[in-house]
Amino acid sequence: MSDSRSDEEIRKQAIKNLKRKQEFWKLLVLFTLLSGLFVAIWWFTIGKDGGGSAYFWPIWPMLGFVIALVATGIDAFSSVFGRLNESKIQKEIDKLKN
């Protein structure tokens, strides 16, 4: 399966693909941290005496984040995590060439 793209074009595409994958993992970490914060705020504001609202409002921002995570994951589906390096770029280039 021959590809008419130059090595430089393939390299640029590989870097773009890896950056998408990194963005997914960054968003996942942000989701985890913010969800924990939202749940903590909710937990501490419901009150021990039951005077606060027990309505679990953090579900709404968490649901929005899940939608964004799914969209990002579909765009960048992979298990790559960490910084871009030459070996990852070369591996992505090899996948694009084959």
Biotite code that builds the C-alpha atoms (Angstrom):
import biotite.structure as struc

atoms = struc.array([
    struc.Atom([0.000, 0.000, 0.000], chain_id="A", res_id=1, res_name="MET", atom_name="CA", element="C"),
    struc.Atom([1.985, 2.948, -1.288], chain_id="A", res_id=2, res_name="SER", atom_name="CA", element="C"),
    struc.Atom([1.406, 6.466, -0.019], chain_id="A", res_id=3, res_name="ASP", atom_name="CA", element="C"),
    struc.Atom([2.139, 9.527, -2.140], chain_id="A", res_id=4, res_name="SER", atom_name="CA", element="C"),
    struc.Atom([2.677, 11.766, 0.884], chain_id="A", res_id=5, res_name="ARG", atom_name="CA", element="C"),
    struc.Atom([6.179, 12.901, 1.700], chain_id="A", res_id=6, res_name="SER", atom_name="CA", element="C"),
    struc.Atom([7.940, 11.799, 4.861], chain_id="A", res_id=7, res_name="ASP", atom_name="CA", element="C"),
    struc.Atom([7.563, 15.341, 6.244], chain_id="A", res_id=8, res_name="GLU", atom_name="CA", element="C"),
    struc.Atom([3.783, 15.308, 5.685], chain_id="A", res_id=9, res_name="GLU", atom_name="CA", element="C"),
    struc.Atom([3.530, 11.914, 7.351], chain_id="A", res_id=10, res_name="ILE", atom_name="CA", element="C"),
    struc.Atom([5.638, 13.159, 10.274], chain_id="A", res_id=11, res_name="ARG", atom_name="CA", element="C"),
    struc.Atom([3.358, 16.202, 10.700], chain_id="A", res_id=12, res_name="LYS", atom_name="CA", element="C"),
    struc.Atom([0.304, 13.920, 10.697], chain_id="A", res_id=13, res_name="GLN", atom_name="CA", element="C"),
    struc.Atom([1.918, 11.600, 13.244], chain_id="A", res_id=14, res_name="ALA", atom_name="CA", element="C"),
    struc.Atom([2.652, 14.537, 15.553], chain_id="A", res_id=15, res_name="ILE", atom_name="CA", element="C"),
    struc.Atom([-0.919, 15.789, 15.132], chain_id="A", res_id=16, res_name="LYS", atom_name="CA", element="C"),
    struc.Atom([-2.287, 12.338, 16.014], chain_id="A", res_id=17, res_name="ASN", atom_name="CA", element="C"),
    struc.Atom([-0.105, 12.087, 19.108], chain_id="A", res_id=18, res_name="LEU", atom_name="CA", element="C"),
    struc.Atom([-1.147, 15.558, 20.277], chain_id="A", res_id=19, res_name="LYS", atom_name="CA", element="C"),
    struc.Atom([-4.813, 14.547, 20.001], chain_id="A", res_id=20, res_name="ARG", atom_name="CA", element="C"),
    struc.Atom([-4.108, 11.518, 22.154], chain_id="A", res_id=21, res_name="LYS", atom_name="CA", element="C"),
    struc.Atom([-2.323, 13.650, 24.741], chain_id="A", res_id=22, res_name="GLN", atom_name="CA", element="C"),
    struc.Atom([-5.286, 16.042, 24.843], chain_id="A", res_id=23, res_name="GLU", atom_name="CA", element="C"),
    struc.Atom([-7.611, 13.146, 25.619], chain_id="A", res_id=24, res_name="PHE", atom_name="CA", element="C"),
    struc.Atom([-5.521, 12.087, 28.623], chain_id="A", res_id=25, res_name="TRP", atom_name="CA", element="C"),
    struc.Atom([-5.212, 15.670, 29.856], chain_id="A", res_id=26, res_name="LYS", atom_name="CA", element="C"),
    struc.Atom([-8.988, 16.037, 29.666], chain_id="A", res_id=27, res_name="LEU", atom_name="CA", element="C"),
    struc.Atom([-9.457, 12.768, 31.539], chain_id="A", res_id=28, res_name="LEU", atom_name="CA", element="C"),
    struc.Atom([-7.208, 13.978, 34.379], chain_id="A", res_id=29, res_name="VAL", atom_name="CA", element="C"),
    struc.Atom([-9.043, 17.320, 34.469], chain_id="A", res_id=30, res_name="LEU", atom_name="CA", element="C"),
    struc.Atom([-12.395, 15.507, 34.560], chain_id="A", res_id=31, res_name="PHE", atom_name="CA", element="C"),
    struc.Atom([-11.252, 13.375, 37.483], chain_id="A", res_id=32, res_name="THR", atom_name="CA", element="C"),
    struc.Atom([-9.966, 16.331, 39.481], chain_id="A", res_id=33, res_name="LEU", atom_name="CA", element="C"),
    struc.Atom([-12.973, 18.558, 38.842], chain_id="A", res_id=34, res_name="LEU", atom_name="CA", element="C"),
    struc.Atom([-15.449, 15.746, 39.517], chain_id="A", res_id=35, res_name="SER", atom_name="CA", element="C"),
    struc.Atom([-13.763, 15.149, 42.859], chain_id="A", res_id=36, res_name="GLY", atom_name="CA", element="C"),
    struc.Atom([-13.962, 18.863, 43.628], chain_id="A", res_id=37, res_name="LEU", atom_name="CA", element="C"),
    struc.Atom([-17.656, 19.048, 42.671], chain_id="A", res_id=38, res_name="PHE", atom_name="CA", element="C"),
    struc.Atom([-18.514, 16.020, 44.787], chain_id="A", res_id=39, res_name="VAL", atom_name="CA", element="C"),
    struc.Atom([-16.531, 17.429, 47.739], chain_id="A", res_id=40, res_name="ALA", atom_name="CA", element="C"),
    struc.Atom([-18.366, 20.771, 47.486], chain_id="A", res_id=41, res_name="ILE", atom_name="CA", element="C"),
    struc.Atom([-21.686, 18.965, 47.318], chain_id="A", res_id=42, res_name="TRP", atom_name="CA", element="C"),
    struc.Atom([-20.768, 16.708, 50.251], chain_id="A", res_id=43, res_name="TRP", atom_name="CA", element="C"),
    struc.Atom([-19.705, 19.556, 52.513], chain_id="A", res_id=44, res_name="PHE", atom_name="CA", element="C"),
    struc.Atom([-22.713, 21.723, 51.643], chain_id="A", res_id=45, res_name="THR", atom_name="CA", element="C"),
    struc.Atom([-25.455, 19.142, 52.280], chain_id="A", res_id=46, res_name="ILE", atom_name="CA", element="C"),
    struc.Atom([-24.895, 19.533, 56.007], chain_id="A", res_id=47, res_name="GLY", atom_name="CA", element="C"),
    struc.Atom([-24.689, 16.906, 58.709], chain_id="A", res_id=48, res_name="LYS", atom_name="CA", element="C"),
    struc.Atom([-28.139, 17.773, 60.062], chain_id="A", res_id=49, res_name="ASP", atom_name="CA", element="C"),
    struc.Atom([-29.817, 17.230, 56.713], chain_id="A", res_id=50, res_name="GLY", atom_name="CA", element="C"),
    struc.Atom([-30.584, 20.934, 56.354], chain_id="A", res_id=51, res_name="GLY", atom_name="CA", element="C"),
    struc.Atom([-28.889, 21.243, 52.983], chain_id="A", res_id=52, res_name="GLY", atom_name="CA", element="C"),
    struc.Atom([-30.086, 19.910, 49.676], chain_id="A", res_id=53, res_name="SER", atom_name="CA", element="C"),
    struc.Atom([-29.217, 16.273, 49.110], chain_id="A", res_id=54, res_name="ALA", atom_name="CA", element="C"),
    struc.Atom([-29.890, 16.720, 45.389], chain_id="A", res_id=55, res_name="TYR", atom_name="CA", element="C"),
    struc.Atom([-26.759, 15.458, 43.631], chain_id="A", res_id=56, res_name="PHE", atom_name="CA", element="C"),
    struc.Atom([-26.153, 18.453, 41.351], chain_id="A", res_id=57, res_name="TRP", atom_name="CA", element="C"),
    struc.Atom([-22.536, 17.475, 40.410], chain_id="A", res_id=58, res_name="PRO", atom_name="CA", element="C"),
    struc.Atom([-24.009, 14.972, 37.959], chain_id="A", res_id=59, res_name="ILE", atom_name="CA", element="C"),
    struc.Atom([-24.727, 17.782, 35.465], chain_id="A", res_id=60, res_name="TRP", atom_name="CA", element="C"),
    struc.Atom([-21.197, 19.193, 35.026], chain_id="A", res_id=61, res_name="PRO", atom_name="CA", element="C"),
    struc.Atom([-19.849, 15.622, 35.176], chain_id="A", res_id=62, res_name="MET", atom_name="CA", element="C"),
    struc.Atom([-22.233, 14.582, 32.398], chain_id="A", res_id=63, res_name="LEU", atom_name="CA", element="C"),
    struc.Atom([-21.020, 17.474, 30.251], chain_id="A", res_id=64, res_name="GLY", atom_name="CA", element="C"),
    struc.Atom([-17.441, 16.409, 30.816], chain_id="A", res_id=65, res_name="PHE", atom_name="CA", element="C"),
    struc.Atom([-18.257, 12.813, 29.898], chain_id="A", res_id=66, res_name="VAL", atom_name="CA", element="C"),
    struc.Atom([-19.713, 13.980, 26.593], chain_id="A", res_id=67, res_name="ILE", atom_name="CA", element="C"),
    struc.Atom([-16.522, 15.948, 25.875], chain_id="A", res_id=68, res_name="ALA", atom_name="CA", element="C"),
    struc.Atom([-14.386, 12.955, 26.903], chain_id="A", res_id=69, res_name="LEU", atom_name="CA", element="C"),
    struc.Atom([-16.248, 10.611, 24.580], chain_id="A", res_id=70, res_name="VAL", atom_name="CA", element="C"),
    struc.Atom([-15.898, 13.023, 21.654], chain_id="A", res_id=71, res_name="ALA", atom_name="CA", element="C"),
    struc.Atom([-12.189, 13.534, 22.359], chain_id="A", res_id=72, res_name="THR", atom_name="CA", element="C"),
    struc.Atom([-11.636, 9.805, 22.831], chain_id="A", res_id=73, res_name="GLY", atom_name="CA", element="C"),
    struc.Atom([-13.291, 8.984, 19.532], chain_id="A", res_id=74, res_name="ILE", atom_name="CA", element="C"),
    struc.Atom([-11.060, 11.540, 17.830], chain_id="A", res_id=75, res_name="ASP", atom_name="CA", element="C"),
    struc.Atom([-7.842, 10.285, 19.434], chain_id="A", res_id=76, res_name="ALA", atom_name="CA", element="C"),
    struc.Atom([-8.520, 6.685, 20.484], chain_id="A", res_id=77, res_name="PHE", atom_name="CA", element="C"),
    struc.Atom([-5.276, 5.370, 21.898], chain_id="A", res_id=78, res_name="SER", atom_name="CA", element="C"),
    struc.Atom([-3.470, 4.453, 25.083], chain_id="A", res_id=79, res_name="SER", atom_name="CA", element="C"),
    struc.Atom([-0.530, 6.826, 24.555], chain_id="A", res_id=80, res_name="VAL", atom_name="CA", element="C"),
    struc.Atom([0.323, 8.900, 27.609], chain_id="A", res_id=81, res_name="PHE", atom_name="CA", element="C"),
    struc.Atom([3.250, 11.141, 28.292], chain_id="A", res_id=82, res_name="GLY", atom_name="CA", element="C"),
    struc.Atom([5.439, 13.465, 26.321], chain_id="A", res_id=83, res_name="ARG", atom_name="CA", element="C"),
    struc.Atom([6.026, 13.194, 22.630], chain_id="A", res_id=84, res_name="LEU", atom_name="CA", element="C"),
    struc.Atom([9.369, 11.656, 21.796], chain_id="A", res_id=85, res_name="ASN", atom_name="CA", element="C"),
    struc.Atom([11.084, 10.433, 18.671], chain_id="A", res_id=86, res_name="GLU", atom_name="CA", element="C"),
    struc.Atom([10.215, 6.767, 19.238], chain_id="A", res_id=87, res_name="SER", atom_name="CA", element="C"),
    struc.Atom([6.487, 7.531, 19.536], chain_id="A", res_id=88, res_name="LYS", atom_name="CA", element="C"),
    struc.Atom([6.604, 9.783, 16.483], chain_id="A", res_id=89, res_name="ILE", atom_name="CA", element="C"),
    struc.Atom([8.450, 7.121, 14.473], chain_id="A", res_id=90, res_name="GLN", atom_name="CA", element="C"),
    struc.Atom([5.962, 4.460, 15.580], chain_id="A", res_id=91, res_name="LYS", atom_name="CA", element="C"),
    struc.Atom([3.060, 6.657, 14.433], chain_id="A", res_id=92, res_name="GLU", atom_name="CA", element="C"),
    struc.Atom([4.851, 7.332, 11.124], chain_id="A", res_id=93, res_name="ILE", atom_name="CA", element="C"),
    struc.Atom([5.309, 3.600, 10.589], chain_id="A", res_id=94, res_name="ASP", atom_name="CA", element="C"),
    struc.Atom([1.590, 3.014, 11.239], chain_id="A", res_id=95, res_name="LYS", atom_name="CA", element="C"),
    struc.Atom([0.682, 5.717, 8.718], chain_id="A", res_id=96, res_name="LEU", atom_name="CA", element="C"),
    struc.Atom([2.988, 4.272, 6.060], chain_id="A", res_id=97, res_name="LYS", atom_name="CA", element="C"),
    struc.Atom([1.569, 0.756, 6.333], chain_id="A", res_id=98, res_name="ASN", atom_name="CA", element="C"),
])
